[in-house]
Amino acid sequence: MGTLCKQVKTKKYCLKGGDKMVTIYNVKKTSGENENPKFLVEVRCLAADEKPTSLENGEIENGSQLIEIDTQDVYLYDYSTKSWIIPSSGE
């Protein structure tokens, strides 16, 4: 497993783990300064890829979005369980 990075305004954000099809978009820092910063991110990957659960320079924020490009399944990140979940349709 490699480290995947995205350069955003001279700052590099790297996902821990994942496969080479995992891509990170729209990184927005939501809290924290130097210790334990959190980032709201959008992630794209294949269903077979390992879904990232942290960044090298911080944590993934609650409500971040992941889309599997081959299945079109959409997941939201649950910070309390450190996992990606498919939200219920409410029906």
Secondary structure, DSSP 8 states (H G I E B T S, - for coil): ---EEEEETTEEEEESS--TT-EEEEEEEEE-SSSS-EEEEEEEE-TTS-----BTTBEE-TT-EEEETTT--EEEEETTTTEEE------
